[in-house]
Amino acid sequence: MNTNKLKSILANQGKTQRELAKLFNCAYMTLNKKVNGEIKFSVNEIAELKKYLNLTDSEVVEIFINN
């Protein structure tokens, strides 16, 4: 997982990890571990992130598939 790319997109859009935690209805620490690559995002979470952050298919591949 490309954590730096995800963090960069969040920062560029002015969105926070706390907002993502609310979106996924999970604890901030759990979301933080996902963003830092310690826990994997589920397929459904990736789809939700794609919509929420308006990610392109290539960005999804770059962040979650290509390391």
N, C-alpha and C positions, 0 to 999 in steps of 0.2 A: 504494500500500500504506500502511496506517495503522500505522506502526511503533510509535507511542506506545501504541496500543491493545494490540498484541501484547506489548510490554514490560510493560505494566501487568498483563495477565493472567498473564504469567510470574511477576512479582513477587508478585502476590496469592496465587498457588498455591505460592509458595516454590520454584519451579523455575528452573534456570539455563540459560544458553546452552550451557554445557559439557555439561549433561545432554542437551540437544537435539542437540548435535554427536555424542554417543555414539549417540543414538537413530537418527540418520541416517547413522552411520558415516562422518563427514566431519571435516575439520579444524575446530578452533574458529574460526579466522579466516574460513573459508568460511561457516560458520553465522552468524557475526557480520555478515558482509556481506549475507546473506539477511535477517536480522532488521532490518538498517538500510536495506533496500530497494535495495542496490547490485546484488544478484543476485536474480533471481526464484526463488521456490519453485516446484518442479514440482507438477503436479496430484496426484501420488502423495504428495508431502511434505505438501501441504495436507491431504489426507485423513488422513494419519498424525497430523498436528498436531491435527486436529479430534478424533480419538479420544483422543490423549494428554492434551490439555488440556480434554477434555469440552466443546468449543465447540458452541454452537448454530449452526444454519444462518445466522441473522441475524448472528452474530458473525463467521462465516467471510466473509460478504459484506462486512461493515463493514471487516474487516482487509484482505482480499485483493482485493476488487473495487472498492468505492467508495473514492475518494480524497478 
